[in-house]
Amino acid sequence: MLFEADKVMFEIYREVEYTGRYKVVYFTELQDHNKESEINHALAGEHFYDGFIKNYKKDEAKRIIDSLLARLNSGEQFEPEEVERALGEHVAV
């Protein structure tokens, strides 16, 4: 069982007000100076996927998420379940 400090909460969303691009926000890594604006951007966007990744090897998980964002932003379409499949062992429950 993982404790809260052992995982990172994130959301993938599509901006609808500005560029229409897919973005990710790592909620548990936000600092006081950017927390409110980043959360507001995510809330204003179109939800695609949210979940937790393990803090252990999170940089590898973030690279996977970045590659998924690149695919989405290049026009590829896939279901949100593809995020969980791609993350595999990095998903925290």
Backbone as ProteinMPNN parsed JSONL, in Angstrom:
{"seq_chain_A": "MLFEADKVMFEIYREVEYTGRYKVVYFTELQDHNKESEINHALAGEHFYDGFIKNYKKDEAKRIIDSLLARLNSGEQFEPEEVERALGEHVAV", "coords_chain_A": {"N_chain_A": [[0.839, -1.18, 0.0], [0.565, 2.188, -0.882], [1.556, 5.311, 0.524], [0.313, 8.704, 0.714], [2.505, 10.428, 0.223], [4.027, 8.893, -1.388], [3.154, 8.955, -3.954], [2.146, 10.689, -6.975], [-0.264, 12.952, -7.915], [-2.038, 13.537, -10.898], [-3.372, 15.176, -13.858], [-4.52, 14.872, -17.154], [-5.497, 17.061, -19.597], [-7.417, 18.89, -22.072], [-6.798, 22.018, -23.368], [-9.274, 24.387, -23.803], [-9.787, 27.046, -24.102], [-7.567, 28.383, -25.146], [-5.169, 27.166, -26.844], [-6.078, 24.639, -27.562], [-4.614, 22.421, -27.164], [-3.369, 19.388, -25.672], [-2.531, 18.984, -22.269], [-0.662, 18.464, -19.221], [-1.021, 18.426, -15.705], [0.647, 18.249, -12.685], [-0.59, 17.855, -9.812], [0.229, 17.44, -7.099], [2.766, 18.417, -7.085], [2.772, 21.094, -7.364], [3.658, 24.456, -6.593], [3.262, 27.13, -4.205], [3.263, 29.564, -5.644], [2.316, 28.964, -8.206], [0.14, 27.356, -7.993], [-2.689, 28.056, -7.879], [-3.233, 29.178, -10.47], [-2.528, 27.068, -12.216], [-4.273, 25.022, -11.431], [-6.697, 26.277, -12.035], [-6.465, 26.471, -14.851], [-6.558, 23.748, -15.535], [-9.115, 23.081, -14.567], [-10.69, 24.624, -16.25], [-10.295, 23.377, -18.603], [-10.861, 20.548, -20.844], [-11.451, 17.535, -19.468], [-9.398, 14.652, -19.71], [-7.915, 12.441, -18.636], [-7.181, 11.277, -15.354], [-5.157, 10.54, -12.506], [-2.848, 8.659, -10.478], [0.676, 8.479, -10.2], [3.457, 6.473, -9.266], [5.784, 7.759, -6.951], [8.343, 6.802, -6.968], [10.575, 6.411, -9.527], [9.308, 8.395, -11.008], [10.122, 10.178, -12.979], [10.511, 8.649, -15.25], [7.867, 7.833, -15.684], [6.764, 10.343, -16.233], [8.002, 10.909, -18.656], [6.742, 9.032, -20.268], [4.117, 10.007, -20.142], [4.533, 12.502, -21.376], [5.145, 11.611, -23.961], [2.703, 10.517, -24.685], [1.139, 12.836, -24.674], [2.344, 14.178, -26.813], [1.577, 12.517, -28.915], [-1.238, 12.843, -28.825], [-1.402, 15.61, -29.316], [-0.464, 15.709, -31.872], [-2.544, 14.884, -33.298], [-3.376, 12.269, -33.141], [-5.788, 9.922, -32.074], [-6.951, 8.369, -29.18], [-8.281, 6.247, -26.618], [-8.823, 7.148, -23.143], [-8.026, 5.002, -21.545], [-5.722, 4.063, -22.694], [-3.689, 5.558, -21.604], [-3.35, 4.521, -19.027], [-2.602, 1.908, -19.712], [-0.181, 2.423, -21.047], [1.35, 3.541, -18.998], [1.547, 1.442, -17.221], [3.323, -0.306, -14.832], [3.877, 1.981, -13.439], [1.616, 3.183, -12.508], [-0.1, 4.222, -9.663], [-2.087, 3.062, -6.983]], "CA_chain_A": [[0.0, 0.0, 0.0], [1.337, 3.422, -0.973], [1.09, 6.469, 1.258], [0.155, 9.891, -0.129], [3.818, 10.968, -0.153], [4.66, 7.964, -2.314], [2.528, 9.041, -5.276], [1.949, 12.014, -7.557], [-1.572, 13.078, -8.56], [-1.946, 14.312, -12.133], [-4.51, 15.186, -14.783], [-4.309, 15.253, -18.552], [-6.674, 17.795, -20.052], [-7.253, 19.656, -23.307], [-7.154, 23.43, -23.24], [-10.35, 24.76, -24.727], [-9.84, 28.489, -24.249], [-6.395, 28.963, -25.801], [-4.544, 26.48, -27.971], [-6.716, 23.369, -27.88], [-3.613, 21.37, -26.989], [-3.429, 18.574, -24.463], [-1.516, 19.345, -21.277], [-0.712, 17.71, -17.972], [-0.687, 19.141, -14.479], [0.986, 17.364, -11.572], [-1.15, 18.627, -8.708], [0.961, 17.322, -5.846], [4.076, 19.052, -7.221], [2.598, 22.534, -7.539], [4.159, 25.345, -5.546], [2.295, 28.183, -3.86], [3.22, 30.642, -6.638], [1.63, 28.582, -9.449], [-0.924, 26.392, -7.686], [-4.023, 28.531, -8.251], [-3.388, 29.337, -11.923], [-2.476, 25.753, -12.862], [-5.533, 24.333, -11.128], [-7.747, 26.948, -12.815], [-6.321, 26.046, -16.253], [-7.045, 22.371, -15.641], [-10.568, 23.082, -14.376], [-11.321, 25.236, -17.416], [-10.067, 22.511, -19.753], [-11.669, 19.349, -21.056], [-10.807, 16.412, -18.792], [-9.11, 13.458, -20.505], [-7.523, 11.345, -17.747], [-6.508, 11.655, -14.12], [-4.75, 9.4, -11.712], [-1.654, 8.771, -9.661], [1.853, 7.704, -10.558], [4.34, 6.244, -8.127], [6.866, 8.726, -6.827], [9.533, 6.058, -7.36], [10.731, 6.42, -10.986], [8.303, 9.289, -11.591], [10.651, 10.814, -14.185], [10.209, 7.723, -16.346], [6.428, 7.945, -15.916], [6.513, 11.634, -16.869], [8.4, 10.795, -20.065], [5.653, 8.305, -20.939], [3.001, 10.952, -20.265], [4.921, 13.468, -22.41], [5.021, 10.984, -25.285], [1.267, 10.421, -24.957], [0.698, 14.185, -25.028], [2.831, 14.453, -28.172], [0.7, 11.773, -29.833], [-2.539, 13.518, -28.842], [-1.265, 16.933, -29.931], [-0.197, 15.544, -33.306], [-3.81, 14.526, -33.93], [-3.745, 10.873, -32.904], [-6.887, 9.768, -31.136], [-7.037, 7.107, -28.459], [-9.11, 6.291, -25.419], [-8.07, 7.41, -21.917], [-7.461, 3.755, -21.015], [-4.386, 3.907, -23.26], [-2.754, 6.19, -20.665], [-3.072, 3.545, -17.977], [-1.831, 0.81, -20.318], [1.182, 2.883, -21.339], [2.05, 3.759, -17.741], [1.805, 0.122, -16.663], [3.73, -0.442, -13.436], [4.029, 3.301, -12.823], [0.334, 3.611, -11.943], [-0.26, 4.002, -8.216], [-3.483, 2.931, -6.56]], "C_chain_A": [[0.887, 1.248, 0.0], [0.706, 4.515, -0.121], [1.015, 7.653, 0.311], [1.488, 10.438, -0.612], [4.524, 10.102, -1.18], [4.082, 8.034, -3.725], [2.284, 10.49, -5.674], [0.601, 12.022, -8.278], [-1.438, 13.972, -9.786], [-3.251, 14.256, -12.912], [-4.017, 15.588, -16.158], [-5.609, 15.894, -19.01], [-6.359, 18.487, -21.37], [-7.681, 21.081, -23.037], [-8.249, 23.747, -24.245], [-10.382, 26.253, -24.982], [-8.704, 29.056, -25.093], [-5.972, 28.168, -27.036], [-5.25, 25.211, -28.42], [-5.773, 22.181, -27.72], [-3.842, 20.619, -25.679], [-2.257, 18.938, -23.56], [-1.664, 18.433, -20.071], [-0.385, 18.655, -16.822], [-0.462, 18.09, -13.395], [0.606, 18.111, -10.296], [-0.287, 18.597, -7.455], [2.356, 17.928, -5.917], [3.982, 20.561, -7.413], [3.127, 23.288, -6.327], [3.113, 26.431, -5.296], [2.169, 29.238, -4.952], [2.478, 30.263, -7.922], [0.423, 27.685, -9.222], [-2.279, 26.854, -8.22], [-4.202, 28.618, -9.769], [-3.381, 27.989, -12.634], [-3.759, 24.967, -12.629], [-6.67, 24.954, -11.929], [-7.678, 26.579, -14.289], [-6.89, 24.643, -16.441], [-8.57, 22.317, -15.514], [-11.302, 23.657, -15.575], [-11.198, 24.352, -18.654], [-11.031, 21.345, -19.805], [-10.911, 18.15, -20.505], [-10.584, 15.251, -19.767], [-8.794, 12.267, -19.608], [-6.929, 11.927, -16.477], [-6.166, 10.403, -13.338], [-3.519, 9.718, -10.896], [-0.536, 7.951, -10.278], [2.694, 7.549, -9.298], [5.456, 7.274, -8.136], [8.199, 8.096, -7.248], [9.553, 5.943, -8.882], [9.697, 7.315, -11.675], [8.81, 9.975, -12.858], [10.401, 9.948, -15.411], [8.726, 7.789, -16.696], [6.092, 9.258, -16.616], [6.939, 11.62, -18.334], [7.337, 10.052, -20.869], [4.473, 9.238, -21.159], [3.307, 11.99, -21.336], [4.786, 12.877, -23.81], [3.555, 10.803, -25.668], [0.694, 11.778, -25.352], [1.124, 14.544, -26.447], [1.956, 13.749, -29.198], [-0.657, 12.461, -29.961], [-2.453, 14.853, -29.581], [-0.895, 16.86, -31.405], [-1.446, 15.064, -34.047], [-4.228, 13.083, -33.742], [-4.86, 10.828, -31.864], [-6.801, 8.395, -30.487], [-7.841, 7.327, -27.193], [-8.245, 6.566, -24.182], [-7.43, 6.151, -21.311], [-6.057, 3.482, -21.549], [-3.33, 4.519, -22.331], [-2.359, 5.182, -19.597], [-2.269, 2.361, -18.52], [-0.392, 1.211, -20.543], [1.998, 3.073, -20.053], [2.38, 2.457, -17.022], [2.133, 0.14, -15.186], [3.913, 0.886, -12.713], [2.735, 3.808, -12.18], [0.284, 3.252, -10.461], [-1.745, 3.931, -7.889], [-3.643, 3.31, -5.112]], "O_chain_A": [[1.834, 1.35, 0.779], [-0.517, 4.635, -0.049], [1.589, 7.616, -0.777], [1.589, 10.873, -1.759], [5.513, 10.527, -1.778], [4.476, 7.258, -4.595], [2.223, 11.387, -4.833], [0.357, 11.191, -9.152], [-0.808, 15.028, -9.73], [-4.112, 13.412, -12.665], [-3.215, 16.509, -16.311], [-6.689, 15.331, -18.829], [-5.197, 18.65, -21.741], [-8.781, 21.33, -22.542], [-8.137, 23.398, -25.42], [-10.949, 26.691, -25.983], [-8.866, 30.114, -25.7], [-6.387, 28.484, -28.151], [-5.042, 24.754, -29.543], [-6.11, 21.061, -28.103], [-4.42, 21.141, -24.725], [-1.141, 19.169, -24.026], [-2.659, 17.724, -19.924], [0.429, 19.568, -16.963], [-1.264, 17.174, -13.212], [1.389, 18.902, -9.771], [-0.093, 19.631, -6.815], [3.065, 17.953, -4.91], [4.998, 21.229, -7.604], [3.051, 22.815, -5.193], [2.193, 26.616, -6.092], [1.076, 29.761, -5.17], [2.05, 31.15, -8.66], [-0.247, 27.298, -10.179], [-2.943, 26.109, -8.94], [-5.223, 28.173, -10.294], [-4.155, 27.789, -13.569], [-4.268, 24.318, -13.543], [-7.522, 24.234, -12.449], [-8.716, 26.391, -14.924], [-7.62, 24.386, -17.399], [-9.236, 21.598, -16.259], [-12.414, 23.229, -15.887], [-11.909, 24.552, -19.638], [-11.892, 21.177, -18.942], [-9.85, 17.791, -21.017], [-11.47, 14.91, -20.55], [-9.354, 11.188, -19.803], [-6.25, 12.953, -16.518], [-6.795, 9.356, -13.488], [-3.188, 10.879, -10.653], [-0.767, 6.866, -10.812], [2.647, 8.38, -8.391], [6.001, 7.616, -9.185], [9.066, 8.766, -7.809], [8.605, 5.412, -9.461], [9.264, 7.027, -12.79], [8.01, 10.322, -13.726], [10.11, 10.463, -16.491], [8.366, 7.799, -17.873], [5.231, 9.288, -17.495], [6.296, 12.259, -19.168], [7.064, 10.402, -22.017], [3.891, 9.259, -22.243], [2.429, 12.328, -22.13], [4.363, 13.565, -24.739], [3.2, 10.922, -26.84], [-0.136, 11.866, -26.256], [0.354, 15.144, -27.196], [1.631, 14.323, -30.237], [-1.166, 12.642, -31.067], [-3.331, 15.184, -30.378], [-1.004, 17.86, -32.115], [-1.42, 14.861, -35.261], [-5.329, 12.705, -34.144], [-4.868, 11.598, -30.903], [-6.602, 7.386, -31.163], [-8.05, 8.46, -26.759], [-7.056, 6.247, -24.18], [-6.402, 6.241, -20.639], [-5.287, 2.752, -20.925], [-2.197, 4.041, -22.285], [-1.177, 5.009, -19.3], [-1.356, 1.872, -17.855], [0.523, 0.436, -20.265], [3.197, 2.796, -20.029], [3.373, 2.375, -16.299], [1.31, 0.557, -14.371], [4.087, 0.906, -11.495], [2.761, 4.757, -11.396], [0.587, 2.126, -10.066], [-2.553, 4.662, -8.461], [-4.753, 3.26, -4.581]]}, "name": "protein", "num_of_chains": 1, "seq": "MLFEADKVMFEIYREVEYTGRYKVVYFTELQDHNKESEINHALAGEHFYDGFIKNYKKDEAKRIIDSLLARLNSGEQFEPEEVERALGEHVAV"}
